Amino acid sequence: MLDLTAVSEVELPPTADFHCHLRQAAMMELVTPLIKKGGCDTVFVMPNLQPPITQVSQAISYHEQLSRLAPDVRFLMSLYLHPSVTVDVIAEAARSKIIYGVKLYPAGVTTNSQDGVLDIEQYYPVFEAMQTHDLVLNLHGESPGVADLDAEAAFIPQLRKIHTTFPRLRIVLEHVSTRQGLEAVRQCGAMTQDDQIALLKAVIDGSSNFFFGMEARDIVSSQAECLSGSDSAPHPVQSKQQTGGAAGCFTQAWCTALVIGALEHGVHQGWVNKEEVTLEAVEGFLSSYGRTFYKISKSDQSESRKPRIRLTRQGETIPRSMESSDGGIEVIPFRSGHQIMTLSWVD
């Protein structure tokens, strides 16, 4: 048992974040160097840039830019599903060794998804190639034209249909926030008995009682289908404050501490029994389950786990805002002004 209500220090392997947005240009330069501050040594990078990452050459160039900004981080790249992503592009992506998945955005459901998918069956030949080359299909699991709270449930039939048609295709249903989504993942996984379907989700702020009780219990349930993904999504403050503000919160620089703090909050609220919060479950969710699912080789895994991360209570406060060096971009972090455990790296 890991009694988060009593300990002053927690030591863990580095976190692997399997869903993050690092954007581009000045925003990329601001947030990418902060990945290790959040305790991460591995991140799966979203491709919804402007223009979207649809070709292997674009992914390689983006990988090079990110690696220059954070040379000690392993970047797992992805492609944006689009008519230009063909069977031949999938084969090229598999050969690249840096591209691990292809992201399906239904058209119009989120940031920079205007070039997304209108007809999923159009991409069945691509899914077949992905199954052959063992690339992951990452699903933004929301149906367009549906009320926000119903959009995930409305997408579940599509998940089931893809899984039934391509039973060997590894699939991630991202940022799950409903019981229907979680149960669909588990049922599909049970159908194949080998974790072909995985769940990727971010911990939601403890003030969001509607979702958090479910999320906290699932994190500590030691279920290998639950992977960690911050869905850190930075936006300039102006785009957040306008009417219909941009969706997403910047969490990257504190993502590990936010998970630990959210679990502690769940224990305080009675949503989770403290006996359920084990070191094994926390390490699995934050690190090992996702590395196994994405088939990061054991040699790479072992090398990445030589350092450790340590979280201690030192009264650190998340800043009210962060600015680029030239002051041209300002980002307000998630839970700005709140106290958070301080993270350090241990060799």
C-alpha positions as CSV (number, residue, x, y, z in Angstrom):
1,M,0.0,0.0,0.0
2,L,1.2,3.5,-0.8
3,D,-0.4,5.8,1.8
4,L,-0.4,9.1,-0.1
5,T,-2.1,10.8,2.9
6,A,0.9,10.1,5.1
7,V,4.0,10.0,3.0
8,S,6.2,13.0,2.4
9,E,8.1,11.5,-0.4
10,V,7.4,9.1,-3.3
11,E,10.0,7.5,-5.6
12,L,9.0,6.1,-9.0
13,P,10.3,5.1,-12.4
14,P,10.1,7.9,-15.0
15,T,6.6,8.5,-16.4
16,A,5.7,7.6,-20.0
17,D,3.1,10.0,-21.3
18,F,1.1,8.4,-24.2
19,H,-0.9,11.4,-25.2
20,C,0.6,14.9,-25.4
21,H,0.4,17.9,-27.6
22,L,3.6,19.9,-28.1
23,R,2.3,22.1,-30.9
24,Q,4.8,24.0,-33.1
25,A,7.0,27.0,-33.5
26,A,7.1,29.3,-30.4
27,M,4.6,27.2,-28.5
28,M,6.7,24.1,-29.1
29,E,9.9,25.9,-27.9
30,L,8.1,26.9,-24.7
31,V,6.6,23.6,-23.6
32,T,8.9,20.9,-25.0
33,P,11.9,21.6,-22.6
34,L,9.4,21.2,-19.7
35,I,8.7,17.5,-20.4
36,K,11.3,16.2,-18.0
37,K,10.1,18.7,-15.3
38,G,6.9,16.7,-15.4
39,G,8.8,13.4,-14.7
40,C,8.5,12.0,-18.3
41,D,11.3,10.4,-20.4
42,T,8.9,9.1,-23.1
43,V,6.1,10.9,-24.8
44,F,3.6,9.9,-27.6
45,V,3.2,13.1,-29.7
46,M,-0.1,14.1,-31.3
47,P,0.0,15.1,-35.0
48,N,-2.7,17.7,-35.3
49,L,-0.5,20.6,-36.3
50,Q,-1.1,23.1,-39.0
51,P,-0.7,21.6,-41.5
52,P,-1.2,18.1,-40.0
53,I,1.5,15.5,-39.9
54,T,0.4,13.2,-42.7
55,Q,3.7,12.1,-44.2
56,V,6.7,10.3,-42.8
57,S,9.1,13.1,-43.9
58,Q,7.0,15.6,-41.8
59,A,7.1,13.3,-38.8
60,I,10.9,12.9,-39.1
61,S,11.4,16.7,-39.3
62,Y,9.1,17.2,-36.3
63,H,11.0,14.5,-34.4
64,E,14.3,16.3,-35.1
65,Q,12.9,19.7,-33.9
66,L,11.6,18.1,-30.7
67,S,14.8,16.2,-30.0
68,R,16.9,19.3,-30.3
69,L,14.7,20.9,-27.6
70,A,14.6,17.9,-25.3
71,P,17.5,15.5,-26.2
72,D,17.0,13.2,-23.2
73,V,13.3,12.5,-24.1
74,R,12.2,9.6,-26.3
75,F,9.6,11.0,-28.8
76,L,7.1,8.4,-30.2
77,M,5.7,10.0,-33.3
78,S,2.3,9.6,-35.0
79,L,0.6,10.4,-38.3
80,Y,-2.7,12.2,-38.8
81,L,-5.2,9.9,-40.6
82,H,-6.0,11.7,-43.9
83,P,-6.6,10.6,-47.6
84,S,-2.9,11.2,-48.2
85,V,-2.0,8.4,-45.7
86,T,-1.9,5.4,-48.0
87,V,-1.0,1.8,-47.6
88,D,2.5,2.7,-48.9
89,V,2.8,5.5,-46.4
90,I,2.0,3.0,-43.6
91,A,4.8,0.7,-44.8
92,E,7.2,3.7,-44.9
93,A,6.1,4.7,-41.4
94,A,6.8,1.2,-40.0
95,R,10.3,1.3,-41.5
96,S,11.0,4.7,-39.9
97,K,11.2,3.2,-36.4
98,I,10.1,6.5,-34.9
99,I,6.4,6.4,-35.9
100,Y,4.3,4.2,-33.5
101,G,0.8,5.1,-34.4
102,V,-1.8,6.8,-36.6
103,K,-4.3,9.1,-35.1
104,L,-8.0,9.1,-36.2
105,Y,-9.7,12.4,-35.6
106,P,-13.4,12.6,-36.6
107,A,-13.8,15.8,-38.7
108,G,-14.5,18.8,-36.6
109,V,-14.5,17.4,-33.1
110,T,-11.5,19.1,-31.6
111,T,-8.5,21.4,-32.2
112,N,-7.2,21.2,-35.8
113,S,-9.5,18.4,-36.7
114,Q,-11.0,20.1,-39.8
115,D,-9.0,17.7,-42.0
116,G,-10.2,14.7,-40.1
117,V,-12.2,11.6,-41.1
118,L,-15.7,11.7,-42.5
119,D,-16.0,8.1,-43.6
120,I,-14.1,5.6,-41.4
121,E,-14.7,2.6,-43.8
122,Q,-12.7,4.6,-46.5
123,Y,-9.6,3.8,-44.4
124,Y,-10.1,0.1,-44.0
125,P,-7.2,-0.7,-46.4
126,V,-5.0,1.5,-44.3
127,F,-6.1,-0.3,-41.1
128,E,-5.3,-3.6,-42.8
129,A,-1.8,-2.3,-43.6
130,M,-1.4,-1.0,-40.0
131,Q,-2.4,-4.5,-38.7
132,T,0.2,-6.1,-41.0
133,H,2.9,-3.6,-40.0
134,D,1.9,-3.6,-36.3
135,L,1.2,0.1,-35.9
136,V,-1.2,1.4,-33.3
137,L,-4.5,3.0,-34.2
138,N,-5.2,5.9,-31.9
139,L,-8.9,6.9,-31.7
140,H,-10.2,10.3,-30.7
141,G,-13.4,8.7,-29.5
142,E,-16.1,11.3,-30.1
143,S,-18.8,11.5,-32.7
144,P,-19.3,14.8,-34.4
145,G,-22.6,16.6,-34.2
146,V,-23.4,15.1,-30.8
147,A,-23.7,16.9,-27.4
148,D,-20.3,16.8,-25.6
149,L,-21.5,14.5,-22.8
150,D,-22.9,12.0,-25.3
151,A,-20.2,12.1,-27.9
152,E,-18.0,9.3,-26.5
153,A,-20.9,6.9,-26.1
154,A,-22.0,7.6,-29.6
155,F,-18.6,6.6,-30.9
156,I,-18.5,3.2,-29.2
157,P,-20.2,1.3,-32.1
158,Q,-17.4,2.5,-34.4
159,L,-14.8,1.1,-32.0
160,R,-16.5,-2.2,-31.9
161,K,-16.8,-2.4,-35.7
162,I,-13.1,-1.6,-36.3
163,H,-12.0,-4.1,-33.7
164,T,-14.3,-6.9,-35.1
165,T,-13.0,-6.2,-38.6
166,F,-9.3,-6.0,-37.7
167,P,-8.9,-8.2,-34.6
168,R,-5.1,-8.1,-34.6
169,L,-4.9,-4.3,-34.9
170,R,-3.7,-2.6,-31.7
171,I,-6.1,0.2,-30.8
172,V,-6.1,3.0,-28.2
173,L,-9.3,4.7,-27.2
174,E,-8.1,8.0,-25.9
175,H,-9.2,10.3,-23.0
176,V,-12.0,8.0,-21.9
177,S,-14.4,9.8,-19.6
178,T,-17.5,7.5,-19.5
179,R,-18.3,4.1,-18.0
180,Q,-19.5,3.0,-21.5
181,G,-16.1,3.7,-23.0
182,L,-14.3,1.9,-20.3
183,E,-16.5,-1.2,-20.5
184,A,-16.2,-1.2,-24.3
185,V,-12.4,-1.3,-24.0
186,R,-12.5,-4.1,-21.5
187,Q,-15.0,-6.2,-23.5
188,C,-13.0,-5.8,-26.7
189,G,-9.9,-6.8,-24.8
190,A,-11.6,-9.8,-23.4
191,M,-12.7,-10.9,-26.9
192,T,-9.1,-11.3,-28.0
193,Q,-7.6,-12.2,-24.6
194,D,-4.4,-10.4,-25.4
195,D,-4.9,-6.7,-24.7
196,Q,-5.3,-5.8,-28.4
197,I,-7.5,-2.9,-27.2
198,A,-6.0,-0.5,-24.7
199,L,-7.4,2.4,-22.8
200,L,-5.6,5.8,-22.7
201,K,-6.9,8.5,-20.5
202,A,-5.8,11.5,-18.5
203,V,-6.6,12.1,-14.9
204,I,-9.2,14.8,-14.6
205,D,-9.1,17.6,-12.0
206,G,-10.5,16.4,-8.7
207,S,-13.1,19.1,-8.8
208,S,-14.7,17.3,-11.7
209,N,-16.6,14.9,-9.5
210,F,-18.7,13.7,-12.4
211,F,-15.7,11.8,-13.8
212,F,-13.0,11.6,-11.2
213,G,-14.4,8.9,-9.0
214,M,-14.4,6.5,-11.9
215,E,-11.0,7.5,-13.2
216,A,-9.3,7.2,-9.8
217,R,-10.7,3.7,-9.1
218,D,-9.6,2.5,-12.6
219,I,-6.0,3.8,-12.2
220,V,-5.5,1.8,-9.1
221,S,-7.3,-1.3,-10.3
222,S,-4.0,-2.8,-11.7
223,Q,-5.6,-3.3,-15.1
224,A,-3.0,-3.3,-17.8
225,E,-5.4,-1.7,-20.3
226,C,-5.2,1.6,-18.4
227,L,-2.3,3.7,-19.7
228,S,-1.3,7.2,-18.7
229,G,-1.8,10.1,-21.1
230,S,-1.7,13.7,-19.9
231,D,-3.5,15.1,-23.0
232,S,-1.5,18.2,-22.2
233,A,-2.8,20.7,-24.7
234,P,-1.3,24.2,-24.4
235,H,-3.1,27.2,-26.0
236,P,-2.3,30.9,-25.9
237,V,-4.3,32.6,-23.2
238,Q,-6.1,34.6,-25.8
239,S,-7.6,31.5,-27.5
240,K,-8.8,30.2,-24.1
241,Q,-10.5,33.4,-23.2
242,Q,-12.5,34.0,-26.4
243,T,-16.0,32.8,-26.9
244,G,-16.0,29.0,-27.2
245,G,-12.5,28.9,-26.0
246,A,-10.0,26.3,-27.2
247,A,-10.3,22.8,-25.6
248,G,-7.4,21.5,-23.5
249,C,-5.2,22.3,-20.5
250,F,-1.5,22.6,-20.2
251,T,-0.3,20.0,-17.7
252,Q,3.0,18.6,-19.1
253,A,5.3,20.2,-16.6
254,W,3.5,18.7,-13.6
255,C,1.7,15.7,-15.1
256,T,3.2,13.1,-12.7
257,A,2.6,15.2,-9.6
258,L,-1.0,15.9,-10.8
259,V,-1.8,12.2,-11.0
260,I,-0.4,11.6,-7.5
261,G,-2.3,14.6,-6.2
262,A,-5.5,13.5,-7.8
263,L,-5.2,10.0,-6.3
264,E,-4.5,11.6,-2.9
265,H,-7.6,13.8,-3.4
266,G,-9.6,10.7,-4.3
267,V,-8.6,9.0,-1.1
268,H,-9.6,12.1,1.0
269,Q,-13.0,12.2,-0.7
270,G,-13.6,8.5,-0.2
271,W,-13.7,7.6,-3.9
272,V,-10.7,5.3,-3.5
273,N,-9.7,3.2,-0.5
274,K,-6.1,4.0,0.5
275,E,-5.4,0.2,0.6
276,E,-6.1,0.1,-3.1
277,V,-3.4,2.6,-4.0
278,T,-0.4,0.4,-4.3
279,L,3.1,1.3,-5.7
280,E,2.6,-1.5,-8.3
281,A,-0.6,0.0,-9.6
282,V,0.7,3.6,-9.7
283,E,4.0,2.5,-11.5
284,G,2.0,0.3,-13.9
285,F,-0.4,3.1,-14.9
286,L,2.3,5.8,-15.1
287,S,5.0,3.8,-16.8
288,S,5.1,0.0,-17.4
289,Y,1.7,-0.8,-18.9
290,G,2.1,1.7,-21.8
291,R,5.7,0.8,-22.5
292,T,4.6,-2.8,-22.8
293,F,1.6,-2.0,-25.1
294,Y,3.7,0.2,-27.4
295,K,6.3,-2.6,-27.5
296,I,9.2,-0.4,-26.4
297,S,12.0,-3.0,-26.4
298,K,13.2,-4.3,-23.0
299,S,16.7,-3.0,-23.6
300,D,15.3,0.5,-24.3
301,Q,13.0,0.1,-21.3
302,S,15.8,-0.9,-19.0
303,E,18.0,1.9,-20.1
304,S,15.2,4.5,-19.6
305,R,14.5,3.2,-16.2
306,K,18.0,3.7,-14.8
307,P,17.1,7.1,-13.4
308,R,14.2,7.5,-11.1
309,I,11.9,10.4,-10.2
310,R,11.2,11.6,-6.7
311,L,8.3,13.6,-5.5
312,T,8.5,15.5,-2.2
313,R,6.3,18.0,-0.4
314,Q,8.1,21.3,-0.5
315,G,5.2,23.7,-0.9
316,E,5.8,24.2,-4.6
317,T,3.0,26.2,-6.4
318,I,2.0,25.9,-10.0
319,P,2.6,29.3,-11.5
320,R,-0.2,31.6,-12.6
321,S,1.1,31.7,-16.1
322,M,4.1,30.9,-18.3
323,E,5.5,33.1,-21.1
324,S,7.8,32.5,-24.0
325,S,11.2,34.1,-23.9
326,D,10.1,37.0,-26.1
327,G,6.8,37.4,-24.2
328,G,4.8,36.6,-27.4
329,I,3.0,33.6,-26.0
330,E,1.4,33.3,-22.5
331,V,-0.1,30.0,-21.3
332,I,-2.1,29.5,-18.1
333,P,-1.3,26.0,-16.6
334,F,-3.9,23.7,-15.3
335,R,-4.5,24.2,-11.5
336,S,-2.4,27.4,-11.6
337,G,-1.9,28.8,-8.1
338,H,-2.4,25.4,-6.4
339,Q,0.3,23.6,-4.4
340,I,1.9,20.5,-6.0
341,M,4.6,18.0,-5.0
342,T,8.1,18.9,-6.2
343,L,9.6,16.5,-8.7
344,S,13.3,15.8,-9.0
345,W,15.4,13.3,-11.0
346,V,17.5,10.7,-9.1
347,D,20.4,9.1,-10.9
